[in-house]
């Protein structure tokens, strides 16, 4: 999903590839690489905990992305000036991309079968 926002279909397989991937697609955003990774990991962790401890089945993988967007937006509120605006804009772009992907997914009929 993050790659879709950046206009790529490549996906990193480990943390080193993630940082290389970020550098290629966001060369001027070095200070945000770990920030975004933390938001995505935290969102995955929370969804996993809900599934494991609260028996809440993950209905759509987009829930992880929406959760990560929430963390990014919330944490961006702790930043100042241009950094805050960049992070909020990034969260909005990621959320919009997830919404578009969800519409495509729903139109394909796969959601109805889940």
C-alpha positions in Angstrom: 0.0 0.0 0.0 2.8 2.4 0.9 4.5 1.5 -2.4 1.3 2.3 -4.3 1.4 5.9 -2.9 4.9 6.2 -4.1 4.1 4.8 -7.5 5.9 1.5 -7.2 4.9 -2.2 -7.0 8.2 -3.3 -5.4 8.0 -4.3 -1.7 11.0 -4.6 0.7 11.5 -7.9 2.4 13.6 -6.8 5.4 14.5 -3.7 7.3 17.6 -2.9 5.2 15.6 -3.2 2.0 13.0 -0.9 3.6 15.5 1.8 4.2 17.1 1.5 0.8 13.6 1.5 -0.7 12.7 4.7 1.2 15.9 6.3 0.1 15.1 5.6 -3.6 11.6 6.9 -3.5 11.9 9.5 -0.7 15.5 10.7 -0.9 14.8 13.9 1.1 12.7 12.3 3.8 15.3 10.5 5.8 14.1 11.7 9.1 10.6 10.2 8.5 11.7 6.6 7.5 11.8 5.2 11.1 8.7 7.2 12.0 6.6 5.6 9.3 8.0 2.2 9.9 7.1 2.5 13.6 3.5 3.5 12.7 3.1 0.5 10.4 4.7 -1.9 12.9 2.5 -0.5 15.7 -0.6 -0.9 13.6 0.3 -4.5 12.7 0.9 -5.2 16.4 -2.4 -3.7 17.5 -4.4 -5.6 14.8 -2.5 -8.8 15.8 -3.4 -8.2 19.5 -7.0 -7.6 18.7 -7.1 -10.9 16.7 -5.3 -12.8 19.4 -6.6 -11.5 22.6 -10.0 -10.1 21.7 -10.9 -12.6 19.0 -11.6 -9.8 16.5 -11.0 -11.3 13.1 -9.3 -8.9 10.7 -11.9 -8.5 8.0 -9.8 -6.4 5.6 -6.1 -5.8 5.5 -6.8 -2.2 4.9 -7.6 -1.9 8.7 -3.8 -2.0 9.3 -3.2 0.8 6.9 -6.0 3.0 8.3 -4.6 2.3 11.8 -1.1 3.3 10.7 -2.5 6.5 9.2 -4.1 7.3 12.5 -0.8 6.9 14.3 1.0 9.0 11.7 -1.5 11.8 12.0 -1.6 11.7 15.8 2.2 11.6 16.1 2.5 14.4 13.5 0.7 16.6 16.0 3.7 16.4 18.2 5.9 17.9 15.4 6.5 21.5 14.5 6.1 23.4 11.3 6.8 21.9 7.9 7.5 18.4 9.3 4.0 18.3 10.8 2.5 19.3 7.5 4.6 16.7 5.5 3.5 13.9 7.8 -0.1 14.9 7.8 -0.1 15.1 4.0 1.6 11.7 3.8 -1.0 10.1 6.1 -3.8 11.6 3.9 -2.2 10.3 0.8 -1.8 6.8 2.3 -5.4 6.8 3.5 -6.7 7.9 0.1 -4.7 5.2 -1.6 -6.0 2.6 0.8 -9.6 3.8 0.1 -9.0 3.5 -3.7 -7.5 0.1 -3.3 -10.4 -1.0 -1.1 -12.9 0.2 -3.7 -11.0 -1.8 -6.4 -11.0 -4.8 -4.1 -14.7 -4.5 -3.4 -15.5 -4.1 -7.1 -13.7 -7.3 -7.9 -16.1 -9.2 -5.7 -13.5 -10.6 -3.5 -14.9 -8.9 -0.4 -18.3 -10.4 -0.9 -16.7 -13.9 -0.8 -14.7 -13.2 2.5 
